[in-house]
């Protein structure tokens, strides 16, 4: 990955056997699986192992040239200190504005733009989820066919709302997350709420008066299951269906219109990562990120533990000292959060990551950061906050795929790009998810789940720039209504709220 590296990864499907000889004459002394590291030169015990021109660890023993470097013979370095970091020292490359690119979207009264036209039914407590699920199925069967301009009906179900310390420090995180998800651009400014009645998270607390814009001029339409007027289960369902019918009439009147690419709000994320993530898919996403920023759009990258070991790179790219300070603040908060739980950043790396060649979180972080491209970082969001600016934004979220996706929804993304090397059928009901495979083998095997094959970069069939442009153009098409594979199969994961406050 860099001229200073003393390791490289094996690209070949199935890995390589002992005796394999590379073009420069290096011979393998032992078998090395695909994606795993081979020493390019002898590395003595205690000496740095360098990939991406970064020390990803130290040799736990002497390692001869041509040997496999695995987690077992690599000692992870200490985390970078959060003091003395470079602050706004790296000037972003000067790139020409990218003009003339458009998509067909749904413009909202607040100026945001949806890529889909969806009725969202917000819930205030997990207790009502079963009822809402039953009602949503009926609405889709009976009502949705009557409103052809509405794409879907989605129940925003979650596990919050009661049995929680709702006044505790950080209890505002899940509450603002739910409030802001309900205002996602793909929901058209409509808000429909189903509550139980006795929960701690009352509708008035979720939506204080005047906090959410409603296209029809009303406060959020609310159905309370404990209302005395509900006699029997079906009366609850009938009430939800009647309320949904009114909301659907408003949404059905909306039409797509030509919008500039600057109206895109893109969340980028990786999951089921492998050693190819930082070689193929993530660099291609980074190139597309730069294209989006040049076009005036908003792009969010996230996953605190998966960028923590590159914090010096991020603070150097901050557009000003205030942005750098905000990133450091989020890292400090998360360090303390992990410490309270009795773990550190190393708990992030999964068995699948390691099987795919990622030995530790430092190596994983170096491959994750490149999704952010090369532009200056112009803003920082805390978990659950709503995006209010353009450019490249660091949205601080846990690295869990589902928690990160939920928080990016709350921030206001209207399209999602998700890279994977091991493979995951991840999807979101509220926004289209473009899936990018890091390897040819995964793209072949999961041909009807992956939207883009970035493995072509490793095999030499395409460049990072080629796949970056392909992604950019695909985002415009998907934003205009083209379905992704996840949408085709109707695959989506449940919302997973980040709640750092105690559960009572």
Steps between C-alpha positions, in 0.01 A plus 500: 500500500800732545869488407593495871289193580681182605192281442259438214182292471436199277237581239460153346174311555567216741830650613847370410700193596861479623749543219294751306736760353410863435625709208770661715637158598346479850402140578234399750634289785152397615142505374330840516118525470338754270502849650763415760838665539838374388827649623686670215820511703628348823338664805668453837313446825370834627546677166207681336275332246405770250196510271348820348827663614369459857626274777212256540688297763830359615643158422446267797795289378754498218320476164689398188430647158230292328326401824134548589433783744188416697338627819701241694838655417393866515483716814257792477635851570357727766228743398607846392481765769232761444733787585768654283323400178547691173214749477377615158851469358426317175354709221244308296582463131346771286237330284282663238126521584300225333197651332210383287419172680139453608253241623123472525400544864213603727547854629372567851363817657811537718728495194621144543458247219384141521616221275195295597140586594421297812235508772680452831309399811697605805464307825561642847559167673588142412170377649306611191733341244292185449184703443676734258648206310151350463361836385781564252433165329133593464583851372733354238239247388192725502612860461840521334372375159260799501787748527745418216730796573583372848792256505449326833362504853756453777451448872780671694514233768764495773567382855484834681233707673442341841701311761774756442657774710351770282638790706854358525803657334515397131134392498450778247697299243230241414222758531653745253589204277135394476382858452747564220440167327133596480609812307713308247461655152359174362191537722375817335443710809219275621502370855273225625543371853368190676532504879385271778405771746683416822860508372768739617565630149169678445423635150521858630850430628608337175355788295483820707266752340651657191795263465389314190368651174177344372399544136127506578543756778398266783687381803621139472204266455499278809321175579506402871417132554383553860237757398160407640353506151690188401291192573683189392810441293343567162378843607866593563596374156209682337606825665859465375380415149261799487774737612744350248246552222498875568879512497521298178272747320747781569805295402337375180471857373878535493696468175867463416672809364847573369738581786874578497743242631568742786169385655640152567579409861709184484601277789802274442570195712681166492405168658633146478831664409808317376852594393367593154267765647784752518636396159194500275152594625583765758746691278237496222242634744755763606541608139120521465491697827731760347274517192194556720673775699608666174134486393396678821341199670526384861689180587522342844762250611479352850598203721701639792710192581573447132660842461638549853847375404517752219387800703821684414414472130150635564590796720763598243225509234260709710395821328568695819607445864138489621424199278816325623404569862153354441651178359730470800204558733309211341803269523551588868135432576513161329828401665333564837187311390704191407700522822179499706405180320832336582628478141718701265499563127639151426156353580381631163676253270285194422596139421392567140725807475795290616416212266501757219853614585445789744723425796385778731303824531796715389518326163121508473492872576751583227280329243181656638614864497557505125122503444523868595704591193735797509274802558518720808276390787259788554274384784444251783173349625442338837283183503140571403557857383355630173724616217472870415791564264664388175837340443687214666366435850624273774189352665617336822325164535582156636644268236214248520344487154145534626567770761707701253233473230229605746696809606580598142127476427440740788760736357292518182670281240289424195732237349740252657819336366615186679820309422565140600771240451369203697144565382189619682138531382465830691226737391284786626129544436512881509775567242648312205826321584763452227715197585862490382700174498874519567588175321418332168415174679238663721351689206471174302347298783265776616426631152140589591587677826798718401433808287864580414808278473805696614705180489580591141750748643707221657485285186606792279178522298412847629661789685390667822392796289292276268306345789472836677327653198284190462385541860433872457283445194324205664414718801328749270305220331399343833403840638272535196319175576714215371475212748800344671522126559409549866184682391426235239500226764347732765790435736528730797630493853315631803584840642751468783510802727817602678405544866798565728268574795400230753207265447290473814 
